[in-house]
Amino acid sequence: FHFYPKATEDRLARLELAYKNRIAREIRKTYFAVEKTDGGYDFTVVHQTYLK
């Protein structure tokens, strides 16, 4: 398990929904990566699986 602050959870949810413009009930699993940026680190979506 990973526990993240609410702001981080909200960021992950926005990234998840923005990736390929799917709605939450269609998404089975989302895979995130942490990438180094100029300002530190950030999350990106690398893959999703879908229910339909």
C-alpha distance matrix in Angstrom:
0.0 3.8 6.6 9.9 13.4 15.2 17.4 14.7 13.3 17.0 17.7 15.1 16.6 20.1 19.5 18.2 21.3 23.7 22.9 25.8 26.4 24.6 23.9 20.5 21.7 22.7 19.4 17.5 14.9 14.8 14.2 14.2 15.7 16.3 20.0 22.4 24.9 28.0 26.3 23.1 20.1 19.1 16.9 18.7 18.3 19.3 19.3 19.0 19.8 21.7 22.8 26.5
3.8 0.0 3.8 6.5 10.2 12.4 14.1 11.3 10.5 14.3 14.7 12.6 14.6 17.8 17.2 16.5 19.8 21.8 21.3 24.5 25.0 23.8 23.2 20.0 21.8 22.9 19.5 18.2 15.3 14.3 13.5 12.5 13.7 13.6 17.3 19.4 21.7 24.6 22.7 19.7 16.8 15.9 14.0 16.3 16.5 18.0 18.6 18.6 20.1 22.2 23.7 27.1
6.6 3.8 0.0 3.8 7.0 9.3 11.6 9.5 8.9 12.6 13.6 12.3 14.1 17.2 17.3 17.1 19.9 22.0 22.2 25.5 25.5 24.4 23.4 20.2 22.3 23.8 20.7 19.9 17.3 16.2 15.9 14.6 15.8 15.2 18.7 20.4 22.2 24.8 22.4 19.6 17.1 16.2 14.7 17.5 18.0 20.1 20.9 20.7 22.3 23.9 25.3 28.6
9.9 6.5 3.8 0.0 3.8 6.5 8.0 5.9 6.2 9.7 10.4 9.9 12.0 14.6 15.0 15.4 18.1 19.8 20.3 23.9 23.7 23.1 22.3 19.4 22.0 23.5 20.4 20.3 17.7 16.0 15.7 13.7 14.7 13.7 16.8 18.3 19.6 22.0 19.4 16.9 14.6 13.5 12.4 15.4 16.5 19.1 20.3 20.3 22.4 23.9 25.6 28.7
13.4 10.2 7.0 3.8 0.0 3.8 5.5 5.3 6.4 8.8 10.1 10.9 12.5 14.5 15.6 16.6 18.7 20.2 21.5 25.1 24.4 24.1 23.0 20.3 23.1 24.9 22.2 22.6 20.3 18.5 18.5 16.3 17.3 15.9 18.6 19.6 20.2 22.2 19.1 17.3 15.5 14.4 13.9 17.1 18.4 21.5 22.8 22.6 24.9 26.1 27.7 30.5
15.2 12.4 9.3 6.5 3.8 0.0 3.8 5.4 5.0 6.1 8.6 9.9 10.5 12.3 14.3 15.2 16.6 18.3 20.1 23.5 22.3 21.9 20.4 17.9 20.7 22.9 20.6 21.4 19.6 18.0 18.8 16.9 18.5 17.5 20.1 21.4 21.6 23.6 20.6 19.2 17.4 15.5 14.7 17.3 18.3 21.6 22.6 22.0 24.1 24.8 26.1 28.8
17.4 14.1 11.6 8.0 5.5 3.8 0.0 3.8 5.5 5.1 6.3 8.8 9.9 10.7 12.5 14.2 15.6 16.6 18.5 22.1 21.0 21.3 20.2 18.3 21.5 23.3 21.0 22.3 20.3 18.0 18.5 16.1 17.3 15.9 18.0 19.0 18.7 20.4 17.4 16.5 14.9 12.9 12.7 15.3 16.9 20.4 21.8 21.6 24.2 25.0 26.8 29.2
14.7 11.3 9.5 5.9 5.3 5.4 3.8 0.0 3.8 5.4 5.0 6.2 8.6 9.9 10.6 12.2 14.4 15.4 16.6 20.3 19.8 20.0 19.4 17.3 20.6 21.9 19.1 20.1 17.6 15.1 15.1 12.5 13.6 12.4 14.8 16.2 16.4 18.6 16.0 14.5 12.3 10.1 9.4 12.3 13.8 17.1 18.7 18.8 21.5 22.8 24.9 27.4
13.3 10.5 8.9 6.2 6.4 5.0 5.5 3.8 0.0 3.8 5.4 5.1 6.2 8.7 9.9 10.4 12.4 14.3 15.5 18.9 18.2 17.7 16.7 14.2 17.2 18.8 16.2 17.0 15.0 13.1 13.9 12.1 14.2 14.0 16.8 18.8 19.3 21.9 19.5 17.9 15.3 12.7 10.9 13.0 13.5 16.8 17.6 17.0 19.2 20.1 21.8 24.5
17.0 14.3 12.6 9.7 8.8 6.1 5.1 5.4 3.8 0.0 3.8 5.5 5.1 6.3 8.7 9.8 10.8 12.3 14.4 17.7 16.3 16.3 15.1 13.3 16.6 18.3 16.2 17.9 16.3 14.2 15.5 13.8 15.9 15.7 17.9 19.8 19.6 21.9 19.5 18.7 16.3 13.4 11.8 13.4 13.9 17.6 18.4 17.6 19.9 20.4 22.1 24.3
17.7 14.7 13.6 10.4 10.1 8.6 6.3 5.0 5.4 3.8 0.0 3.8 5.4 5.2 6.3 8.6 10.1 10.6 12.4 16.0 15.3 15.9 15.6 14.3 17.9 18.9 16.5 18.2 16.1 13.3 13.9 11.6 13.2 12.8 14.6 16.4 16.0 18.4 16.3 15.6 13.2 9.9 8.5 10.1 11.2 14.9 16.4 16.3 19.2 20.1 22.4 24.4
15.1 12.6 12.3 9.9 10.9 9.9 8.8 6.2 5.1 5.5 3.8 0.0 3.8 5.5 5.1 6.0 8.7 9.9 10.6 14.2 14.1 14.1 14.0 12.2 15.6 16.3 13.5 14.8 12.4 9.6 10.3 8.4 10.7 11.2 13.6 16.2 16.6 19.5 17.9 16.6 13.5 10.1 7.4 8.4 8.6 12.1 13.2 12.9 15.8 17.0 19.3 21.6
16.6 14.6 14.1 12.0 12.5 10.5 9.9 8.6 6.2 5.1 5.4 3.8 0.0 3.8 5.5 5.0 6.3 8.6 10.1 13.1 12.1 11.6 10.8 9.0 12.5 13.6 11.4 13.3 11.9 9.8 11.8 10.9 13.8 14.8 17.2 19.8 20.0 22.8 21.2 20.1 17.2 13.7 11.0 11.2 10.4 13.9 14.0 12.8 15.1 15.4 17.3 19.4
20.1 17.8 17.2 14.6 14.5 12.3 10.7 9.9 8.7 6.3 5.2 5.5 3.8 0.0 3.8 5.4 5.3 6.1 8.6 11.7 10.4 11.1 10.9 10.3 14.1 14.8 13.0 15.6 14.3 11.8 13.5 12.2 14.6 15.4 16.9 19.3 18.8 21.3 19.9 19.5 16.8 13.2 11.0 10.7 10.4 14.1 14.6 13.8 16.5 16.7 19.0 20.4
19.5 17.2 17.3 15.0 15.6 14.3 12.5 10.6 9.9 8.7 6.3 5.1 5.5 3.8 0.0 3.8 5.6 5.1 6.1 9.8 9.7 10.8 11.7 11.4 15.0 14.8 12.5 14.7 12.9 9.7 10.7 9.2 11.4 12.5 13.9 16.6 16.4 19.3 18.3 17.7 14.8 11.0 8.3 7.2 6.7 10.4 11.4 11.3 14.5 15.4 18.2 19.7
18.2 16.5 17.1 15.4 16.6 15.2 14.2 12.2 10.4 9.8 8.6 6.0 5.0 5.4 3.8 0.0 3.8 5.6 5.5 8.6 8.6 8.3 9.1 8.2 11.6 11.3 8.7 11.0 9.4 6.7 8.9 8.7 11.9 13.8 15.8 19.0 19.3 22.5 21.6 20.6 17.3 13.7 10.3 8.8 6.7 9.9 9.6 8.4 11.2 11.9 14.5 16.2
21.3 19.8 19.9 18.1 18.7 16.6 15.6 14.4 12.4 10.8 10.1 8.7 6.3 5.3 5.6 3.8 0.0 3.8 5.5 7.5 5.8 5.8 6.2 6.6 10.2 10.0 8.7 11.9 11.5 9.7 12.3 12.5 15.5 17.4 19.0 21.9 21.8 24.7 23.8 23.3 20.3 16.5 13.5 11.9 9.9 12.8 12.1 10.3 12.5 12.0 14.3 15.3
23.7 21.8 22.0 19.8 20.2 18.3 16.6 15.4 14.3 12.3 10.6 9.9 8.6 6.1 5.1 5.6 3.8 0.0 3.8 6.1 5.0 7.2 8.9 10.2 13.6 12.9 11.7 14.8 14.1 11.6 13.4 12.9 15.3 16.9 17.7 20.5 19.8 22.5 22.0 22.0 19.2 15.4 12.9 10.8 9.3 12.2 12.2 11.5 14.2 14.2 16.9 17.4
22.9 21.3 22.2 20.3 21.5 20.1 18.5 16.6 15.5 14.4 12.4 10.6 10.1 8.6 6.1 5.5 5.5 3.8 0.0 3.8 5.4 7.0 9.8 10.9 13.9 12.2 10.5 13.2 12.1 9.4 10.9 10.9 13.2 15.5 16.4 19.5 19.3 22.4 22.4 21.9 18.8 15.2 12.3 9.3 6.9 9.0 8.7 8.3 11.3 12.0 15.2 15.7
25.8 24.5 25.5 23.9 25.1 23.5 22.1 20.3 18.9 17.7 16.0 14.2 13.1 11.7 9.8 8.6 7.5 6.1 3.8 0.0 3.8 5.7 9.3 11.4 13.7 11.3 10.5 13.5 13.2 11.4 13.2 14.0 16.3 18.9 19.6 22.7 22.5 25.5 25.8 25.5 22.4 18.8 16.0 12.8 10.1 11.1 9.9 9.0 11.1 11.0 14.0 13.7
26.4 25.0 25.5 23.7 24.4 22.3 21.0 19.8 18.2 16.3 15.3 14.1 12.1 10.4 9.7 8.6 5.8 5.0 5.4 3.8 0.0 3.8 6.7 9.6 12.0 10.4 10.4 14.0 14.3 12.8 15.3 15.9 18.5 20.8 21.7 24.6 24.2 26.9 26.7 26.6 23.7 20.0 17.2 14.6 12.2 14.1 12.9 11.3 12.9 11.9 14.3 13.9
24.6 23.8 24.4 23.1 24.1 21.9 21.3 20.0 17.7 16.3 15.9 14.1 11.6 11.1 10.8 8.3 5.8 7.2 7.0 5.7 3.8 0.0 3.8 6.5 8.4 6.6 7.0 10.8 11.8 11.3 14.3 15.7 18.9 21.4 22.9 26.1 26.1 29.2 28.8 28.2 25.1 21.3 18.2 15.7 12.8 14.5 12.4 9.8 10.6 8.9 10.8 10.6
23.9 23.2 23.4 22.3 23.0 20.4 20.2 19.4 16.7 15.1 15.6 14.0 10.8 10.9 11.7 9.1 6.2 8.9 9.8 9.3 6.7 3.8 0.0 3.8 5.7 5.7 6.9 10.6 12.2 12.3 15.8 17.1 20.5 22.9 24.7 27.9 27.9 30.8 30.0 29.4 26.3 22.5 19.4 17.6 14.9 17.0 15.0 12.0 12.3 10.0 10.8 11.2
20.5 20.0 20.2 19.4 20.3 17.9 18.3 17.3 14.2 13.3 14.3 12.2 9.0 10.3 11.4 8.2 6.6 10.2 10.9 11.4 9.6 6.5 3.8 0.0 3.8 5.4 5.4 8.5 10.0 10.5 14.1 15.6 19.2 21.5 23.9 27.1 27.5 30.5 29.4 28.4 25.2 21.6 18.3 17.0 14.3 16.5 14.5 11.3 11.5 9.6 10.2 11.7
21.7 21.8 22.3 22.0 23.1 20.7 21.5 20.6 17.2 16.6 17.9 15.6 12.5 14.1 15.0 11.6 10.2 13.6 13.9 13.7 12.0 8.4 5.7 3.8 0.0 3.8 5.6 7.9 10.6 12.3 16.1 18.1 21.9 24.4 26.9 30.3 30.9 34.1 33.0 31.9 28.5 25.0 21.5 20.2 17.2 18.9 16.3 12.7 11.7 8.9 8.0 9.6
22.7 22.9 23.8 23.5 24.9 22.9 23.3 21.9 18.8 18.3 18.9 16.3 13.6 14.8 14.8 11.3 10.0 12.9 12.2 11.3 10.4 6.6 5.7 5.4 3.8 0.0 3.8 6.5 9.5 11.1 14.8 17.2 20.9 23.8 26.0 29.5 30.2 33.5 32.9 31.8 28.3 24.7 21.2 19.2 15.9 16.9 13.9 10.3 8.8 5.6 5.3 6.3
19.4 19.5 20.7 20.4 22.2 20.6 21.0 19.1 16.2 16.2 16.5 13.5 11.4 13.0 12.5 8.7 8.7 11.7 10.5 10.5 10.4 7.0 6.9 5.4 5.6 3.8 0.0 3.8 5.8 7.4 11.0 13.6 17.3 20.2 22.7 26.2 27.2 30.6 30.0 28.6 25.0 21.6 17.9 16.1 12.7 13.7 10.8 7.1 6.2 4.5 6.0 8.3
17.5 18.2 19.9 20.3 22.6 21.4 22.3 20.1 17.0 17.9 18.2 14.8 13.3 15.6 14.7 11.0 11.9 14.8 13.2 13.5 14.0 10.8 10.6 8.5 7.9 6.5 3.8 0.0 3.8 7.1 10.4 13.5 17.1 20.3 23.1 26.7 28.2 31.7 31.2 29.3 25.6 22.5 18.7 17.1 13.7 14.1 11.0 7.4 5.4 4.8 5.5 9.0
14.9 15.3 17.3 17.7 20.3 19.6 20.3 17.6 15.0 16.3 16.1 12.4 11.9 14.3 12.9 9.4 11.5 14.1 12.1 13.2 14.3 11.8 12.2 10.0 10.6 9.5 5.8 3.8 0.0 3.8 6.7 9.9 13.5 16.7 19.5 23.2 24.9 28.5 28.0 26.0 22.2 19.3 15.5 14.1 10.8 11.1 8.4 5.6 5.3 7.0 9.0 12.2
14.8 14.3 16.2 16.0 18.5 18.0 18.0 15.1 13.1 14.2 13.3 9.6 9.8 11.8 9.7 6.7 9.7 11.6 9.4 11.4 12.8 11.3 12.3 10.5 12.3 11.1 7.4 7.1 3.8 0.0 3.8 6.5 10.1 13.3 16.0 19.6 21.2 24.8 24.3 22.4 18.7 15.7 11.9 10.3 7.1 7.9 6.0 4.4 6.6 8.9 11.8 14.4
14.2 13.5 15.9 15.7 18.5 18.8 18.5 15.1 13.9 15.5 13.9 10.3 11.8 13.5 10.7 8.9 12.3 13.4 10.9 13.2 15.3 14.3 15.8 14.1 16.1 14.8 11.0 10.4 6.7 3.8 0.0 3.8 6.9 10.4 13.1 16.8 18.8 22.5 22.3 20.1 16.3 13.7 10.1 8.6 5.9 5.7 5.2 6.1 8.8 11.9 14.9 17.4
14.2 12.5 14.6 13.7 16.3 16.9 16.1 12.5 12.1 13.8 11.6 8.4 10.9 12.2 9.2 8.7 12.5 12.9 10.9 14.0 15.9 15.7 17.1 15.6 18.1 17.2 13.6 13.5 9.9 6.5 3.8 0.0 3.8 6.8 9.6 13.3 15.2 18.9 18.6 16.3 12.6 10.0 6.4 5.5 4.5 5.6 7.3 9.0 12.2 15.1 18.2 20.5
15.7 13.7 15.8 14.7 17.3 18.5 17.3 13.6 14.2 15.9 13.2 10.7 13.8 14.6 11.4 11.9 15.5 15.3 13.2 16.3 18.5 18.9 20.5 19.2 21.9 20.9 17.3 17.1 13.5 10.1 6.9 3.8 0.0 3.8 6.3 10.0 12.4 16.1 16.2 13.8 10.0 8.3 5.6 5.3 6.3 6.4 9.4 12.0 15.3 18.4 21.7 23.8
16.3 13.6 15.2 13.7 15.9 17.5 15.9 12.4 14.0 15.7 12.8 11.2 14.8 15.4 12.5 13.8 17.4 16.9 15.5 18.9 20.8 21.4 22.9 21.5 24.4 23.8 20.2 20.3 16.7 13.3 10.4 6.8 3.8 0.0 3.8 6.9 9.5 13.1 12.9 10.1 6.4 5.5 4.6 6.4 9.0 9.8 13.0 15.5 18.9 21.8 25.0 27.2
20.0 17.3 18.7 16.8 18.6 20.1 18.0 14.8 16.8 17.9 14.6 13.6 17.2 16.9 13.9 15.8 19.0 17.7 16.4 19.6 21.7 22.9 24.7 23.9 26.9 26.0 22.7 23.1 19.5 16.0 13.1 9.6 6.3 3.8 0.0 3.8 6.4 10.1 10.8 8.5 5.5 5.4 6.3 7.2 10.4 10.8 14.5 17.5 21.0 24.0 27.4 29.2
22.4 19.4 20.4 18.3 19.6 21.4 19.0 16.2 18.8 19.8 16.4 16.2 19.8 19.3 16.6 19.0 21.9 20.5 19.5 22.7 24.6 26.1 27.9 27.1 30.3 29.5 26.2 26.7 23.2 19.6 16.8 13.3 10.0 6.9 3.8 0.0 3.8 7.0 8.0 5.8 4.4 6.5 9.0 10.5 13.9 14.5 18.2 21.2 24.8 27.7 31.1 32.9
24.9 21.7 22.2 19.6 20.2 21.6 18.7 16.4 19.3 19.6 16.0 16.6 20.0 18.8 16.4 19.3 21.8 19.8 19.3 22.5 24.2 26.1 27.9 27.5 30.9 30.2 27.2 28.2 24.9 21.2 18.8 15.2 12.4 9.5 6.4 3.8 0.0 3.8 5.3 5.1 5.2 6.7 9.9 11.2 14.9 16.0 19.8 22.5 26.3 28.8 32.3 33.9
28.0 24.6 24.8 22.0 22.2 23.6 20.4 18.6 21.9 21.9 18.4 19.5 22.8 21.3 19.3 22.5 24.7 22.5 22.4 25.5 26.9 29.2 30.8 30.5 34.1 33.5 30.6 31.7 28.5 24.8 22.5 18.9 16.1 13.1 10.1 7.0 3.8 0.0 3.8 5.7 7.9 9.8 13.3 14.7 18.4 19.7 23.4 26.2 29.9 32.4 35.8 37.3
26.3 22.7 22.4 19.4 19.1 20.6 17.4 16.0 19.5 19.5 16.3 17.9 21.2 19.9 18.3 21.6 23.8 22.0 22.4 25.8 26.7 28.8 30.0 29.4 33.0 32.9 30.0 31.2 28.0 24.3 22.3 18.6 16.2 12.9 10.8 8.0 5.3 3.8 0.0 3.8 6.7 8.7 12.5 14.7 18.5 20.3 23.9 26.3 30.0 32.3 35.5 37.2
23.1 19.7 19.6 16.9 17.3 19.2 16.5 14.5 17.9 18.7 15.6 16.6 20.1 19.5 17.7 20.6 23.3 22.0 21.9 25.5 26.6 28.2 29.4 28.4 31.9 31.8 28.6 29.3 26.0 22.4 20.1 16.3 13.8 10.1 8.5 5.8 5.1 5.7 3.8 0.0 3.8 7.0 10.7 13.4 17.1 18.7 22.2 24.7 28.2 30.8 33.9 35.9
20.1 16.8 17.1 14.6 15.5 17.4 14.9 12.3 15.3 16.3 13.2 13.5 17.2 16.8 14.8 17.3 20.3 19.2 18.8 22.4 23.7 25.1 26.3 25.2 28.5 28.3 25.0 25.6 22.2 18.7 16.3 12.6 10.0 6.4 5.5 4.4 5.2 7.9 6.7 3.8 0.0 3.8 7.1 10.0 13.6 15.2 18.6 21.0 24.5 27.1 30.3 32.3
19.1 15.9 16.2 13.5 14.4 15.5 12.9 10.1 12.7 13.4 9.9 10.1 13.7 13.2 11.0 13.7 16.5 15.4 15.2 18.8 20.0 21.3 22.5 21.6 25.0 24.7 21.6 22.5 19.3 15.7 13.7 10.0 8.3 5.5 5.4 6.5 6.7 9.8 8.7 7.0 3.8 0.0 3.8 6.7 10.3 12.5 15.8 17.9 21.5 23.8 27.0 28.9
16.9 14.0 14.7 12.4 13.9 14.7 12.7 9.4 10.9 11.8 8.5 7.4 11.0 11.0 8.3 10.3 13.5 12.9 12.3 16.0 17.2 18.2 19.4 18.3 21.5 21.2 17.9 18.7 15.5 11.9 10.1 6.4 5.6 4.6 6.3 9.0 9.9 13.3 12.5 10.7 7.1 3.8 0.0 3.8 6.9 9.4 12.4 14.2 17.8 20.1 23.2 25.3
18.7 16.3 17.5 15.4 17.1 17.3 15.3 12.3 13.0 13.4 10.1 8.4 11.2 10.7 7.2 8.8 11.9 10.8 9.3 12.8 14.6 15.7 17.6 17.0 20.2 19.2 16.1 17.1 14.1 10.3 8.6 5.5 5.3 6.4 7.2 10.5 11.2 14.7 14.7 13.4 10.0 6.7 3.8 0.0 3.8 6.3 9.4 11.6 15.3 17.7 21.1 22.8
18.3 16.5 18.0 16.5 18.4 18.3 16.9 13.8 13.5 13.9 11.2 8.6 10.4 10.4 6.7 6.7 9.9 9.3 6.9 10.1 12.2 12.8 14.9 14.3 17.2 15.9 12.7 13.7 10.8 7.1 5.9 4.5 6.3 9.0 10.4 13.9 14.9 18.4 18.5 17.1 13.6 10.3 6.9 3.8 0.0 3.8 5.9 7.8 11.5 14.0 17.4 19.1
19.3 18.0 20.1 19.1 21.5 21.6 20.4 17.1 16.8 17.6 14.9 12.1 13.9 14.1 10.4 9.9 12.8 12.2 9.0 11.1 14.1 14.5 17.0 16.5 18.9 16.9 13.7 14.1 11.1 7.9 5.7 5.6 6.4 9.8 10.8 14.5 16.0 19.7 20.3 18.7 15.2 12.5 9.4 6.3 3.8 0.0 3.8 7.2 10.7 13.8 17.5 18.9
19.3 18.6 20.9 20.3 22.8 22.6 21.8 18.7 17.6 18.4 16.4 13.2 14.0 14.6 11.4 9.6 12.1 12.2 8.7 9.9 12.9 12.4 15.0 14.5 16.3 13.9 10.8 11.0 8.4 6.0 5.2 7.3 9.4 13.0 14.5 18.2 19.8 23.4 23.9 22.2 18.6 15.8 12.4 9.4 5.9 3.8 0.0 3.8 7.0 10.2 13.9 15.3
19.0 18.6 20.7 20.3 22.6 22.0 21.6 18.8 17.0 17.6 16.3 12.9 12.8 13.8 11.3 8.4 10.3 11.5 8.3 9.0 11.3 9.8 12.0 11.3 12.7 10.3 7.1 7.4 5.6 4.4 6.1 9.0 12.0 15.5 17.5 21.2 22.5 26.2 26.3 24.7 21.0 17.9 14.2 11.6 7.8 7.2 3.8 0.0 3.8 6.6 10.2 11.9
19.8 20.1 22.3 22.4 24.9 24.1 24.2 21.5 19.2 19.9 19.2 15.8 15.1 16.5 14.5 11.2 12.5 14.2 11.3 11.1 12.9 10.6 12.3 11.5 11.7 8.8 6.2 5.4 5.3 6.6 8.8 12.2 15.3 18.9 21.0 24.8 26.3 29.9 30.0 28.2 24.5 21.5 17.8 15.3 11.5 10.7 7.0 3.8 0.0 3.8 7.1 9.1
21.7 22.2 23.9 23.9 26.1 24.8 25.0 22.8 20.1 20.4 20.1 17.0 15.4 16.7 15.4 11.9 12.0 14.2 12.0 11.0 11.9 8.9 10.0 9.6 8.9 5.6 4.5 4.8 7.0 8.9 11.9 15.1 18.4 21.8 24.0 27.7 28.8 32.4 32.3 30.8 27.1 23.8 20.1 17.7 14.0 13.8 10.2 6.6 3.8 0.0 3.8 5.5
22.8 23.7 25.3 25.6 27.7 26.1 26.8 24.9 21.8 22.1 22.4 19.3 17.3 19.0 18.2 14.5 14.3 16.9 15.2 14.0 14.3 10.8 10.8 10.2 8.0 5.3 6.0 5.5 9.0 11.8 14.9 18.2 21.7 25.0 27.4 31.1 32.3 35.8 35.5 33.9 30.3 27.0 23.2 21.1 17.4 17.5 13.9 10.2 7.1 3.8 0.0 3.8
26.5 27.1 28.6 28.7 30.5 28.8 29.2 27.4 24.5 24.3 24.4 21.6 19.4 20.4 19.7 16.2 15.3 17.4 15.7 13.7 13.9 10.6 11.2 11.7 9.6 6.3 8.3 9.0 12.2 14.4 17.4 20.5 23.8 27.2 29.2 32.9 33.9 37.3 37.2 35.9 32.3 28.9 25.3 22.8 19.1 18.9 15.3 11.9 9.1 5.5 3.8 0.0
